[in-house]
Amino acid sequence: MMVFFTPYYKNFEFFMTQNRLIQLFLSCMVVSLGLITASASANGSIQVHTFKLELAENTYFMSVDSEITLNPTLEQALEKGVVLYFVTKFTLVEPRWYWLDNEVARIKTRIGLRYYTLIRQYQLSDPTFTKYFFTLKEALQALQQQRKLPLTVISELSDTSDYHATLRLWLDLTRMPKPFQVEALGSSAWNLSSERLQWRMKLPSPEHPFQFSYPQ
């Protein structure tokens, strides 16, 4: 009887040990995923969802939809009266094998987000507009939807050329007060930026705008 029971017992003990190791591994994976999710939420984020370039009345217009999430550090900075400046930059470059690449068109916007304690309202502003909102959610929703921004054409454009396009959105730390710039150097909480999106494209026609959703 013992001849058969001993191997069985050892196999059972080995199985239980392996099972505990598997459970421990799965528990660690769950904790790790939770920490990653919490970290992403704590750091905030900027994600581009859609991009559109269209031609109307001989002018190229860009539209961008994004999702901007602020972390507690940035929200506290807003409450202290710090203005957060968000930059959107889009460039079109003509690649040239015989010389340096040629930037043919661009647009760069900088929108300030501010909180006024006295009136308890959030403000979005740039040189062309000023808008007020009762909640931070409403202000961010407006900031995330940039519509029909005209491109500045630098060089002659061609309908047949292939261009390199680059798009990025980020929090501009250079416009903040010096004490906050120093603090931002040692903290990832202030490093808020989208991915640098790059692609090849031809210029759109009035009938066929160029657009995509990200991720594709």
Secondary structure as the mmCIF struct_conf table of DSSP 4:
data_model
#
loop_
_struct_conf.conf_type_id
_struct_conf.id
_struct_conf.beg_label_comp_id
_struct_conf.beg_label_asym_id
_struct_conf.beg_label_seq_id
_struct_conf.end_label_comp_id
_struct_conf.end_label_asym_id
_struct_conf.end_label_seq_id
HELX_RH_AL_P HELX_RH_AL_P1 MET A 2 ASN A 43
STRN STRN1 SER A 45 ALA A 56
TURN_TY1_P TURN_TY1_P1 GLU A 57 ASN A 58
STRN STRN2 THR A 59 THR A 69
HELX_RH_AL_P HELX_RH_AL_P2 PRO A 72 GLU A 79
TURN_TY1_P TURN_TY1_P2 LYS A 80 GLY A 81
HELX_LH_PP_P HELX_LH_PP_P1 VAL A 82 VAL A 83
STRN STRN3 LEU A 84 GLU A 94
TURN_TY1_P TURN_TY1_P3 TRP A 97 TYR A 98
BEND BEND1 TRP A 99 LEU A 100
STRN STRN4 ASN A 102 TYR A 116
TURN_TY1_P TURN_TY1_P4 THR A 117 ARG A 120
STRN STRN5 GLN A 121 ASP A 126
TURN_TY1_P TURN_TY1_P5 PRO A 127 THR A 128
STRN STRN6 PHE A 129 PHE A 133
BEND BEND2 PHE A 134 THR A 135
HELX_RH_AL_P HELX_RH_AL_P3 LEU A 136 GLN A 144
STRN STRN7 GLN A 145 PRO A 150
HELX_LH_PP_P HELX_LH_PP_P2 LEU A 151 LEU A 151
STRN STRN8 THR A 152 VAL A 153
BEND BEND3 SER A 155 SER A 155
TURN_TY1_P TURN_TY1_P6 ASP A 159 THR A 160
STRN STRN9 TYR A 163 ASP A 172
HELX_RH_3T_P HELX_RH_3T_P1 LEU A 173 ARG A 175
BEND BEND4 MET A 176 MET A 176
HELX_RH_AL_P HELX_RH_AL_P4 LYS A 178 LEU A 185
TURN_TY1_P TURN_TY1_P7 GLY A 186 GLY A 186
HELX_RH_3T_P HELX_RH_3T_P2 SER A 188 TRP A 190
STRN STRN10 SER A 193 SER A 193
STRN STRN11 LEU A 197 MET A 201
HELX_LH_PP_P HELX_LH_PP_P3 LYS A 202 SER A 205
BEND BEND5 PRO A 206 HIS A 208
STRN STRN12 PHE A 210 SER A 213
BEND BEND6 TYR A 214 TYR A 214
#
